[in-house]
Amino acid sequence: MGEEEEENPNNSMDILPELLEEIFLRLHTESVIKCRTISKEWRSILKSRRFAERRMSFQKNRRRILAASDCDCGGRRRLLPESRFKGDEEIVYLHCNASRPSMTCDGLLCFPEQDWIIVMNPSTRQLRRFPSGLNHNLRFQIGLWKIFCPRNWAMGFGRDKVNGSYKVVKMCFSFRETRQQGPVVECGVLDVETGQWRKLSSPPYAVNAGSKSICVNGSIYWLHIARCKILALDLHKEEFRNVPLPATSVTRNTQLVSLEDRLVFAKTHVWPEWILEIWSMDTFKEIWSKTYNINLAHRVVSMRRLERWFTPVAVSKQGNLVFYDNEKRLFKYYPGTDEIRCLSLDTCVMSPYVENVIPLPLNPSYRHPHLENPDFETRISRCRLFYRPGSWISKVLKRNVRILDILFTSLVVVGYICFPL
């Protein structure tokens, strides 16, 4: 009996970190960041990759959308869009230049420039800068990527699903006299953890310069519209491969997106009628299946507007699809009733959003030549897109959620120490 009694205190202390981790998983992100400064034990738990990945999985159950906002509050409270319908989605606004192209993965953002690769974590307000290593001898002044990218470059950003590291990929193509892209002349990958560029073996063919990439399940995907091909890069093996297309044609309004951790092929039909056709791919088997075929005519668009394309962004817990168009309009489709509702007329959607508390490396980080640039302000604000009125008690609790998070954590920990199981 004596030996068992001596073992019990040790066993209770072994359980304590696991109990703390379960509590931390349910705290607000800002509370998690503050708890890192309380003790070395708490900091080791909260900065571990295991905790960051568990919390990311825990947070993915919350439907959130990341949107860019050009609003310069100047210290004043930002007026957010009014709620119009009930539901479970939430918009998170990042106060930055809404016209700046970006790449996203698991809540992190990557802004490529001519001289810098900027990686930002909006949840922790961290921002790191790395030399881009782009060849400035090739410039161009047309297209979406004219702000920062040389003429024949294609970029990608994603997460290695094996070791959890984030990587930036760049590919440069030769430019023939026929004004067509030739073979790849340079290909490299930046490991955000080390800040070092490495060479990659060339892909089997070039993709559209400036084409938007997407990362799903540890691989980056690019769509080549002219070749009707999808190029994929496994970020762990760092090997390129071809991915089959779904059983449909490819147009200039076709896009690749990430939806519910799956690669999605979204195509907007204009003729003979407006249709949003959405295909979803099984990542492991690489088999496509059509998930949505939404008729947009007379409900969303008319025949007078031909330059329109639509992009799915989230699926609600009830199975309803949220999508947006290139005119900053946000919609929600209800498959059960075949109904489409307009949720917002001015929302610059960037991507789905998940809170990520993984700390970005402190070094290496390089000083940006324009630190006063307001484009990279890391303030964020939230808007409950479909607000459900509640009692005065729920309103008070929501206003004081951060204080309650800390108070709840402290009470549980003190109670566990004073009254161990």
Contacts in CASP RR format, 6 or more apart in sequence:
PFRMAT RR
TARGET T0000
AUTHOR 0000-0000-0000
METHOD contacts of the structure
MODEL  1
MGEEEEENPNNSMDILPELLEEIFLRLHTESVIKCRTISKEWRSILKSRR
FAERRMSFQKNRRRILAASDCDCGGRRRLLPESRFKGDEEIVYLHCNASR
PSMTCDGLLCFPEQDWIIVMNPSTRQLRRFPSGLNHNLRFQIGLWKIFCP
RNWAMGFGRDKVNGSYKVVKMCFSFRETRQQGPVVECGVLDVETGQWRKL
SSPPYAVNAGSKSICVNGSIYWLHIARCKILALDLHKEEFRNVPLPATSV
TRNTQLVSLEDRLVFAKTHVWPEWILEIWSMDTFKEIWSKTYNINLAHRV
VSMRRLERWFTPVAVSKQGNLVFYDNEKRLFKYYPGTDEIRCLSLDTCVM
SPYVENVIPLPLNPSYRHPHLENPDFETRISRCRLFYRPGSWISKVLKRN
VRILDILFTSLVVVGYICFPL
9 420 0 8 1.000
12 420 0 8 1.000
12 421 0 8 1.000
15 421 0 8 1.000
16 416 0 8 1.000
16 417 0 8 1.000
17 41 0 8 1.000
17 45 0 8 1.000
19 412 0 8 1.000
19 416 0 8 1.000
20 41 0 8 1.000
20 42 0 8 1.000
20 45 0 8 1.000
20 413 0 8 1.000
21 45 0 8 1.000
21 51 0 8 1.000
21 54 0 8 1.000
23 408 0 8 1.000
23 409 0 8 1.000
23 412 0 8 1.000
23 413 0 8 1.000
24 32 0 8 1.000
24 35 0 8 1.000
24 42 0 8 1.000
24 45 0 8 1.000
24 46 0 8 1.000
24 51 0 8 1.000
24 55 0 8 1.000
24 409 0 8 1.000
25 51 0 8 1.000
25 54 0 8 1.000
25 55 0 8 1.000
25 58 0 8 1.000
26 58 0 8 1.000
27 35 0 8 1.000
27 405 0 8 1.000
27 409 0 8 1.000
28 401 0 8 1.000
28 402 0 8 1.000
28 405 0 8 1.000
29 123 0 8 1.000
29 124 0 8 1.000
29 355 0 8 1.000
29 357 0 8 1.000
30 402 0 8 1.000
31 402 0 8 1.000
31 405 0 8 1.000
31 406 0 8 1.000
31 409 0 8 1.000
32 46 0 8 1.000
32 55 0 8 1.000
32 357 0 8 1.000
33 124 0 8 1.000
33 357 0 8 1.000
34 406 0 8 1.000
35 42 0 8 1.000
35 46 0 8 1.000
35 406 0 8 1.000
35 409 0 8 1.000
36 42 0 8 1.000
36 43 0 8 1.000
36 46 0 8 1.000
36 47 0 8 1.000
37 43 0 8 1.000
45 51 0 8 1.000
46 357 0 8 1.000
47 359 0 8 1.000
49 164 0 8 1.000
49 358 0 8 1.000
51 357 0 8 1.000
52 356 0 8 1.000
52 357 0 8 1.000
52 358 0 8 1.000
53 164 0 8 1.000
55 355 0 8 1.000
55 357 0 8 1.000
56 106 0 8 1.000
56 354 0 8 1.000
56 355 0 8 1.000
56 356 0 8 1.000
56 358 0 8 1.000
59 354 0 8 1.000
59 355 0 8 1.000
60 261 0 8 1.000
60 354 0 8 1.000
62 90 0 8 1.000
62 354 0 8 1.000
63 88 0 8 1.000
63 89 0 8 1.000
63 90 0 8 1.000
63 314 0 8 1.000
63 315 0 8 1.000
63 316 0 8 1.000
63 317 0 8 1.000
63 322 0 8 1.000
64 89 0 8 1.000
64 90 0 8 1.000
64 91 0 8 1.000
64 92 0 8 1.000
64 314 0 8 1.000
64 352 0 8 1.000
64 353 0 8 1.000
64 354 0 8 1.000
64 355 0 8 1.000
65 89 0 8 1.000
65 90 0 8 1.000
65 91 0 8 1.000
65 92 0 8 1.000
65 313 0 8 1.000
65 314 0 8 1.000
65 322 0 8 1.000
65 349 0 8 1.000
65 351 0 8 1.000
65 352 0 8 1.000
65 353 0 8 1.000
65 385 0 8 1.000
66 92 0 8 1.000
66 94 0 8 1.000
66 104 0 8 1.000
66 107 0 8 1.000
66 122 0 8 1.000
66 349 0 8 1.000
66 350 0 8 1.000
66 351 0 8 1.000
66 352 0 8 1.000
66 353 0 8 1.000
67 91 0 8 1.000
67 92 0 8 1.000
67 93 0 8 1.000
67 94 0 8 1.000
67 347 0 8 1.000
67 348 0 8 1.000
67 349 0 8 1.000
67 350 0 8 1.000
68 93 0 8 1.000
68 94 0 8 1.000
68 96 0 8 1.000
68 97 0 8 1.000
68 98 0 8 1.000
68 100 0 8 1.000
68 348 0 8 1.000
68 350 0 8 1.000
69 78 0 8 1.000
69 93 0 8 1.000
69 94 0 8 1.000
69 95 0 8 1.000
69 96 0 8 1.000
69 98 0 8 1.000
69 348 0 8 1.000
69 381 0 8 1.000
70 95 0 8 1.000
70 96 0 8 1.000
70 97 0 8 1.000
70 98 0 8 1.000
71 78 0 8 1.000
71 93 0 8 1.000
71 95 0 8 1.000
72 95 0 8 1.000
72 374 0 8 1.000
73 95 0 8 1.000
73 379 0 8 1.000
78 93 0 8 1.000
78 95 0 8 1.000
78 381 0 8 1.000
80 91 0 8 1.000
80 93 0 8 1.000
80 381 0 8 1.000
80 383 0 8 1.000
81 91 0 8 1.000
81 344 0 8 1.000
81 346 0 8 1.000
81 347 0 8 1.000
81 383 0 8 1.000
81 385 0 8 1.000
83 383 0 8 1.000
83 384 0 8 1.000
83 385 0 8 1.000
83 386 0 8 1.000
83 387 0 8 1.000
84 341 0 8 1.000
84 343 0 8 1.000
84 344 0 8 1.000
84 386 0 8 1.000
85 332 0 8 1.000
85 341 0 8 1.000
85 343 0 8 1.000
85 385 0 8 1.000
85 386 0 8 1.000
86 386 0 8 1.000
86 387 0 8 1.000
86 388 0 8 1.000
87 316 0 8 1.000
87 318 0 8 1.000
87 385 0 8 1.000
87 386 0 8 1.000
87 388 0 8 1.000
88 316 0 8 1.000
88 317 0 8 1.000
88 318 0 8 1.000
88 386 0 8 1.000
89 314 0 8 1.000
89 316 0 8 1.000
89 322 0 8 1.000
89 385 0 8 1.000
89 386 0 8 1.000
90 382 0 8 1.000
90 383 0 8 1.000
90 384 0 8 1.000
90 385 0 8 1.000
91 347 0 8 1.000
91 382 0 8 1.000
91 383 0 8 1.000
91 385 0 8 1.000
92 122 0 8 1.000
92 353 0 8 1.000
92 380 0 8 1.000
92 381 0 8 1.000
92 382 0 8 1.000
93 380 0 8 1.000
93 381 0 8 1.000
93 382 0 8 1.000
93 383 0 8 1.000
94 109 0 8 1.000
94 122 0 8 1.000
94 350 0 8 1.000
94 378 0 8 1.000
94 380 0 8 1.000
95 377 0 8 1.000
95 379 0 8 1.000
95 380 0 8 1.000
95 381 0 8 1.000
96 375 0 8 1.000
96 376 0 8 1.000
96 377 0 8 1.000
97 375 0 8 1.000
98 348 0 8 1.000
99 147 0 8 1.000
100 111 0 8 1.000
100 147 0 8 1.000
100 375 0 8 1.000
101 111 0 8 1.000
101 112 0 8 1.000
101 144 0 8 1.000
101 145 0 8 1.000
101 147 0 8 1.000
101 148 0 8 1.000
101 212 0 8 1.000
102 109 0 8 1.000
102 110 0 8 1.000
102 111 0 8 1.000
102 350 0 8 1.000
103 109 0 8 1.000
103 110 0 8 1.000
103 112 0 8 1.000
103 155 0 8 1.000
103 156 0 8 1.000
103 157 0 8 1.000
103 158 0 8 1.000
103 212 0 8 1.000
103 213 0 8 1.000
103 215 0 8 1.000
104 110 0 8 1.000
104 157 0 8 1.000
104 350 0 8 1.000
104 351 0 8 1.000
105 157 0 8 1.000
105 158 0 8 1.000
105 159 0 8 1.000
105 166 0 8 1.000
105 215 0 8 1.000
106 158 0 8 1.000
106 159 0 8 1.000
106 354 0 8 1.000
106 356 0 8 1.000
107 121 0 8 1.000
107 122 0 8 1.000
107 123 0 8 1.000
107 351 0 8 1.000
107 353 0 8 1.000
107 354 0 8 1.000
107 355 0 8 1.000
107 356 0 8 1.000
108 119 0 8 1.000
108 120 0 8 1.000
108 121 0 8 1.000
108 157 0 8 1.000
108 159 0 8 1.000
108 166 0 8 1.000
108 356 0 8 1.000
108 358 0 8 1.000
109 119 0 8 1.000
109 120 0 8 1.000
109 121 0 8 1.000
109 122 0 8 1.000
109 350 0 8 1.000
110 117 0 8 1.000
110 118 0 8 1.000
110 119 0 8 1.000
110 120 0 8 1.000
110 156 0 8 1.000
110 157 0 8 1.000
110 168 0 8 1.000
111 117 0 8 1.000
111 118 0 8 1.000
111 119 0 8 1.000
111 120 0 8 1.000
111 148 0 8 1.000
111 376 0 8 1.000
112 118 0 8 1.000
112 132 0 8 1.000
112 134 0 8 1.000
112 148 0 8 1.000
112 149 0 8 1.000
112 155 0 8 1.000
112 168 0 8 1.000
112 170 0 8 1.000
113 132 0 8 1.000
113 147 0 8 1.000
113 148 0 8 1.000
114 132 0 8 1.000
114 134 0 8 1.000
114 136 0 8 1.000
114 148 0 8 1.000
114 149 0 8 1.000
114 150 0 8 1.000
115 131 0 8 1.000
115 132 0 8 1.000
115 134 0 8 1.000
115 369 0 8 1.000
116 129 0 8 1.000
116 130 0 8 1.000
116 131 0 8 1.000
116 132 0 8 1.000
116 366 0 8 1.000
116 368 0 8 1.000
117 129 0 8 1.000
117 130 0 8 1.000
117 131 0 8 1.000
117 132 0 8 1.000
117 168 0 8 1.000
117 190 0 8 1.000
118 127 0 8 1.000
118 128 0 8 1.000
118 129 0 8 1.000
118 130 0 8 1.000
118 368 0 8 1.000
118 376 0 8 1.000
119 127 0 8 1.000
119 128 0 8 1.000
119 129 0 8 1.000
119 130 0 8 1.000
119 166 0 8 1.000
119 168 0 8 1.000
119 192 0 8 1.000
119 360 0 8 1.000
120 126 0 8 1.000
120 127 0 8 1.000
120 128 0 8 1.000
120 376 0 8 1.000
120 378 0 8 1.000
121 127 0 8 1.000
121 356 0 8 1.000
121 358 0 8 1.000
121 359 0 8 1.000
121 360 0 8 1.000
122 378 0 8 1.000
122 380 0 8 1.000
123 355 0 8 1.000
123 356 0 8 1.000
123 357 0 8 1.000
124 356 0 8 1.000
124 357 0 8 1.000
124 358 0 8 1.000
124 359 0 8 1.000
124 360 0 8 1.000
125 378 0 8 1.000
126 359 0 8 1.000
126 360 0 8 1.000
126 378 0 8 1.000
127 360 0 8 1.000
127 376 0 8 1.000
127 378 0 8 1.000
128 192 0 8 1.000
128 360 0 8 1.000
128 361 0 8 1.000
128 365 0 8 1.000
129 365 0 8 1.000
129 366 0 8 1.000
129 367 0 8 1.000
129 368 0 8 1.000
130 168 0 8 1.000
130 190 0 8 1.000
130 192 0 8 1.000
130 195 0 8 1.000
130 364 0 8 1.000
130 365 0 8 1.000
130 366 0 8 1.000
131 366 0 8 1.000
132 170 0 8 1.000
133 170 0 8 1.000
133 197 0 8 1.000
134 149 0 8 1.000
134 150 0 8 1.000
134 153 0 8 1.000
134 170 0 8 1.000
134 172 0 8 1.000
135 150 0 8 1.000
135 172 0 8 1.000
135 186 0 8 1.000
136 150 0 8 1.000
137 150 0 8 1.000
138 150 0 8 1.000
138 151 0 8 1.000
138 152 0 8 1.000
138 153 0 8 1.000
138 172 0 8 1.000
138 175 0 8 1.000
139 150 0 8 1.000
139 151 0 8 1.000
140 146 0 8 1.000
140 149 0 8 1.000
140 150 0 8 1.000
140 151 0 8 1.000
140 152 0 8 1.000
144 210 0 8 1.000
145 153 0 8 1.000
145 209 0 8 1.000
145 210 0 8 1.000
149 155 0 8 1.000
149 209 0 8 1.000
149 210 0 8 1.000
150 172 0 8 1.000
151 175 0 8 1.000
151 209 0 8 1.000
152 172 0 8 1.000
152 173 0 8 1.000
152 174 0 8 1.000
152 175 0 8 1.000
152 181 0 8 1.000
152 209 0 8 1.000
153 170 0 8 1.000
153 171 0 8 1.000
153 172 0 8 1.000
153 173 0 8 1.000
153 209 0 8 1.000
153 210 0 8 1.000
154 170 0 8 1.000
154 171 0 8 1.000
154 173 0 8 1.000
154 206 0 8 1.000
154 207 0 8 1.000
154 208 0 8 1.000
154 209 0 8 1.000
154 210 0 8 1.000
154 211 0 8 1.000
154 213 0 8 1.000
154 222 0 8 1.000
155 168 0 8 1.000
155 169 0 8 1.000
155 170 0 8 1.000
155 171 0 8 1.000
155 210 0 8 1.000
155 213 0 8 1.000
156 168 0 8 1.000
156 169 0 8 1.000
156 170 0 8 1.000
156 213 0 8 1.000
156 215 0 8 1.000
156 220 0 8 1.000
156 222 0 8 1.000
157 166 0 8 1.000
157 167 0 8 1.000
157 168 0 8 1.000
157 169 0 8 1.000
157 213 0 8 1.000
157 215 0 8 1.000
157 220 0 8 1.000
158 166 0 8 1.000
158 167 0 8 1.000
158 168 0 8 1.000
158 215 0 8 1.000
158 218 0 8 1.000
158 220 0 8 1.000
158 235 0 8 1.000
159 165 0 8 1.000
159 166 0 8 1.000
159 167 0 8 1.000
159 215 0 8 1.000
159 218 0 8 1.000
159 235 0 8 1.000
160 166 0 8 1.000
160 167 0 8 1.000
160 218 0 8 1.000
160 235 0 8 1.000
160 236 0 8 1.000
161 217 0 8 1.000
161 218 0 8 1.000
161 235 0 8 1.000
161 236 0 8 1.000
162 236 0 8 1.000
163 236 0 8 1.000
165 191 0 8 1.000
165 192 0 8 1.000
165 193 0 8 1.000
166 191 0 8 1.000
166 192 0 8 1.000
166 193 0 8 1.000
167 189 0 8 1.000
167 190 0 8 1.000
167 191 0 8 1.000
167 192 0 8 1.000
167 235 0 8 1.000
168 189 0 8 1.000
168 190 0 8 1.000
168 192 0 8 1.000
169 187 0 8 1.000
169 188 0 8 1.000
169 189 0 8 1.000
169 190 0 8 1.000
169 200 0 8 1.000
169 213 0 8 1.000
169 220 0 8 1.000
169 233 0 8 1.000
170 186 0 8 1.000
170 187 0 8 1.000
170 188 0 8 1.000
170 189 0 8 1.000
170 190 0 8 1.000
171 184 0 8 1.000
171 186 0 8 1.000
171 187 0 8 1.000
171 188 0 8 1.000
171 203 0 8 1.000
171 206 0 8 1.000
171 207 0 8 1.000
172 184 0 8 1.000
172 185 0 8 1.000
172 186 0 8 1.000
172 187 0 8 1.000
173 181 0 8 1.000
173 182 0 8 1.000
173 183 0 8 1.000
173 184 0 8 1.000
173 185 0 8 1.000
173 206 0 8 1.000
173 209 0 8 1.000
174 181 0 8 1.000
174 182 0 8 1.000
174 183 0 8 1.000
174 184 0 8 1.000
174 185 0 8 1.000
175 181 0 8 1.000
175 182 0 8 1.000
176 182 0 8 1.000
181 206 0 8 1.000
181 208 0 8 1.000
181 209 0 8 1.000
182 206 0 8 1.000
183 202 0 8 1.000
183 206 0 8 1.000
184 202 0 8 1.000
184 203 0 8 1.000
184 206 0 8 1.000
187 199 0 8 1.000
187 200 0 8 1.000
187 201 0 8 1.000
187 202 0 8 1.000
187 203 0 8 1.000
188 197 0 8 1.000
188 198 0 8 1.000
188 199 0 8 1.000
188 200 0 8 1.000
189 197 0 8 1.000
189 198 0 8 1.000
189 200 0 8 1.000
189 238 0 8 1.000
190 196 0 8 1.000
190 197 0 8 1.000
190 198 0 8 1.000
191 198 0 8 1.000
192 360 0 8 1.000
192 361 0 8 1.000
193 361 0 8 1.000
194 361 0 8 1.000
194 364 0 8 1.000
195 361 0 8 1.000
195 364 0 8 1.000
200 238 0 8 1.000
201 238 0 8 1.000
201 239 0 8 1.000
201 240 0 8 1.000
203 231 0 8 1.000
203 233 0 8 1.000
203 240 0 8 1.000
204 231 0 8 1.000
204 240 0 8 1.000
204 242 0 8 1.000
205 224 0 8 1.000
205 227 0 8 1.000
205 229 0 8 1.000
205 231 0 8 1.000
206 224 0 8 1.000
207 222 0 8 1.000
207 223 0 8 1.000
207 224 0 8 1.000
207 231 0 8 1.000
208 222 0 8 1.000
208 223 0 8 1.000
208 224 0 8 1.000
208 225 0 8 1.000
208 226 0 8 1.000
211 222 0 8 1.000
211 223 0 8 1.000
211 224 0 8 1.000
212 255 0 8 1.000
212 256 0 8 1.000
213 220 0 8 1.000
213 221 0 8 1.000
213 222 0 8 1.000
213 256 0 8 1.000
214 220 0 8 1.000
214 221 0 8 1.000
214 256 0 8 1.000
214 257 0 8 1.000
214 258 0 8 1.000
214 263 0 8 1.000
215 221 0 8 1.000
215 235 0 8 1.000
215 258 0 8 1.000
216 258 0 8 1.000
216 261 0 8 1.000
216 262 0 8 1.000
216 263 0 8 1.000
216 283 0 8 1.000
217 261 0 8 1.000
217 283 0 8 1.000
218 234 0 8 1.000
218 235 0 8 1.000
218 236 0 8 1.000
219 232 0 8 1.000
219 233 0 8 1.000
219 234 0 8 1.000
219 235 0 8 1.000
219 283 0 8 1.000
220 232 0 8 1.000
220 233 0 8 1.000
220 235 0 8 1.000
221 230 0 8 1.000
221 231 0 8 1.000
221 232 0 8 1.000
221 243 0 8 1.000
221 256 0 8 1.000
221 263 0 8 1.000
222 230 0 8 1.000
222 231 0 8 1.000
222 232 0 8 1.000
222 256 0 8 1.000
223 229 0 8 1.000
223 230 0 8 1.000
223 250 0 8 1.000
223 254 0 8 1.000
223 255 0 8 1.000
223 256 0 8 1.000
224 230 0 8 1.000
224 231 0 8 1.000
225 250 0 8 1.000
225 251 0 8 1.000
225 252 0 8 1.000
225 254 0 8 1.000
228 245 0 8 1.000
228 249 0 8 1.000
228 250 0 8 1.000
229 242 0 8 1.000
229 245 0 8 1.000
230 242 0 8 1.000
230 243 0 8 1.000
230 244 0 8 1.000
230 245 0 8 1.000
230 256 0 8 1.000
231 240 0 8 1.000
231 241 0 8 1.000
231 242 0 8 1.000
231 243 0 8 1.000
232 240 0 8 1.000
232 241 0 8 1.000
232 242 0 8 1.000
232 243 0 8 1.000
233 239 0 8 1.000
233 240 0 8 1.000
233 241 0 8 1.000
234 241 0 8 1.000
243 263 0 8 1.000
243 281 0 8 1.000
243 286 0 8 1.000
244 286 0 8 1.000
244 288 0 8 1.000
245 265 0 8 1.000
245 288 0 8 1.000
246 265 0 8 1.000
246 279 0 8 1.000
246 281 0 8 1.000
246 288 0 8 1.000
246 290 0 8 1.000
247 288 0 8 1.000
248 265 0 8 1.000
248 267 0 8 1.000
248 277 0 8 1.000
248 279 0 8 1.000
249 267 0 8 1.000
250 267 0 8 1.000
251 267 0 8 1.000
251 268 0 8 1.000
253 267 0 8 1.000
253 268 0 8 1.000
253 270 0 8 1.000
253 308 0 8 1.000
253 309 0 8 1.000
254 265 0 8 1.000
254 266 0 8 1.000
254 267 0 8 1.000
254 268 0 8 1.000
255 265 0 8 1.000
255 266 0 8 1.000
255 267 0 8 1.000
255 309 0 8 1.000
255 311 0 8 1.000
256 263 0 8 1.000
256 264 0 8 1.000
256 265 0 8 1.000
256 266 0 8 1.000
257 264 0 8 1.000
257 266 0 8 1.000
257 311 0 8 1.000
257 312 0 8 1.000
257 313 0 8 1.000
258 264 0 8 1.000
258 351 0 8 1.000
258 352 0 8 1.000
259 280 0 8 1.000
259 312 0 8 1.000
259 313 0 8 1.000
259 314 0 8 1.000
259 315 0 8 1.000
259 352 0 8 1.000
260 280 0 8 1.000
260 315 0 8 1.000
261 283 0 8 1.000
262 280 0 8 1.000
262 281 0 8 1.000
262 282 0 8 1.000
262 283 0 8 1.000
263 280 0 8 1.000
263 281 0 8 1.000
263 283 0 8 1.000
264 278 0 8 1.000
264 279 0 8 1.000
264 280 0 8 1.000
264 281 0 8 1.000
264 291 0 8 1.000
264 312 0 8 1.000
265 278 0 8 1.000
265 279 0 8 1.000
265 280 0 8 1.000
265 281 0 8 1.000
265 288 0 8 1.000
266 276 0 8 1.000
266 277 0 8 1.000
266 278 0 8 1.000
266 279 0 8 1.000
266 310 0 8 1.000
266 311 0 8 1.000
266 312 0 8 1.000
267 276 0 8 1.000
267 277 0 8 1.000
267 278 0 8 1.000
267 279 0 8 1.000
268 274 0 8 1.000
268 275 0 8 1.000
268 276 0 8 1.000
268 277 0 8 1.000
268 308 0 8 1.000
268 309 0 8 1.000
268 310 0 8 1.000
269 275 0 8 1.000
269 276 0 8 1.000
269 277 0 8 1.000
270 306 0 8 1.000
270 308 0 8 1.000
273 295 0 8 1.000
273 297 0 8 1.000
274 295 0 8 1.000
274 296 0 8 1.000
274 297 0 8 1.000
274 300 0 8 1.000
274 301 0 8 1.000
275 293 0 8 1.000
275 294 0 8 1.000
275 295 0 8 1.000
275 296 0 8 1.000
276 292 0 8 1.000
276 293 0 8 1.000
276 294 0 8 1.000
276 296 0 8 1.000
276 310 0 8 1.000
276 323 0 8 1.000
277 290 0 8 1.000
277 292 0 8 1.000
277 293 0 8 1.000
277 294 0 8 1.000
278 290 0 8 1.000
278 291 0 8 1.000
278 292 0 8 1.000
278 293 0 8 1.000
278 294 0 8 1.000
278 312 0 8 1.000
278 321 0 8 1.000
279 288 0 8 1.000
279 289 0 8 1.000
279 290 0 8 1.000
279 291 0 8 1.000
280 288 0 8 1.000
280 289 0 8 1.000
280 290 0 8 1.000
280 291 0 8 1.000
281 287 0 8 1.000
281 288 0 8 1.000
281 289 0 8 1.000
282 288 0 8 1.000
282 289 0 8 1.000
292 312 0 8 1.000
292 321 0 8 1.000
292 333 0 8 1.000
292 335 0 8 1.000
294 321 0 8 1.000
294 333 0 8 1.000
294 340 0 8 1.000
295 338 0 8 1.000
296 310 0 8 1.000
296 340 0 8 1.000
299 340 0 8 1.000
300 310 0 8 1.000
300 325 0 8 1.000
300 331 0 8 1.000
300 340 0 8 1.000
300 342 0 8 1.000
301 308 0 8 1.000
307 326 0 8 1.000
308 325 0 8 1.000
308 326 0 8 1.000
308 327 0 8 1.000
309 325 0 8 1.000
309 326 0 8 1.000
310 323 0 8 1.000
310 324 0 8 1.000
310 325 0 8 1.000
310 331 0 8 1.000
311 323 0 8 1.000
311 324 0 8 1.000
311 325 0 8 1.000
311 349 0 8 1.000
312 321 0 8 1.000
312 322 0 8 1.000
312 323 0 8 1.000
313 322 0 8 1.000
313 323 0 8 1.000
313 324 0 8 1.000
313 349 0 8 1.000
313 351 0 8 1.000
313 352 0 8 1.000
314 321 0 8 1.000
314 322 0 8 1.000
314 352 0 8 1.000
315 321 0 8 1.000
315 322 0 8 1.000
316 322 0 8 1.000
316 332 0 8 1.000
319 335 0 8 1.000
320 332 0 8 1.000
320 333 0 8 1.000
320 334 0 8 1.000
320 335 0 8 1.000
321 332 0 8 1.000
321 333 0 8 1.000
321 335 0 8 1.000
322 330 0 8 1.000
322 331 0 8 1.000
322 332 0 8 1.000
322 333 0 8 1.000
322 343 0 8 1.000
323 330 0 8 1.000
323 331 0 8 1.000
323 332 0 8 1.000
323 333 0 8 1.000
324 330 0 8 1.000
324 331 0 8 1.000
324 347 0 8 1.000
324 349 0 8 1.000
325 331 0 8 1.000
328 344 0 8 1.000
328 345 0 8 1.000
328 346 0 8 1.000
328 347 0 8 1.000
328 348 0 8 1.000
328 349 0 8 1.000
329 342 0 8 1.000
329 344 0 8 1.000
329 345 0 8 1.000
329 346 0 8 1.000
329 347 0 8 1.000
330 342 0 8 1.000
330 343 0 8 1.000
330 344 0 8 1.000
330 347 0 8 1.000
330 349 0 8 1.000
331 340 0 8 1.000
331 341 0 8 1.000
331 342 0 8 1.000
331 343 0 8 1.000
332 340 0 8 1.000
332 341 0 8 1.000
332 343 0 8 1.000
333 339 0 8 1.000
333 340 0 8 1.000
334 340 0 8 1.000
334 341 0 8 1.000
343 385 0 8 1.000
343 386 0 8 1.000
344 385 0 8 1.000
397 404 0 8 1.000
END
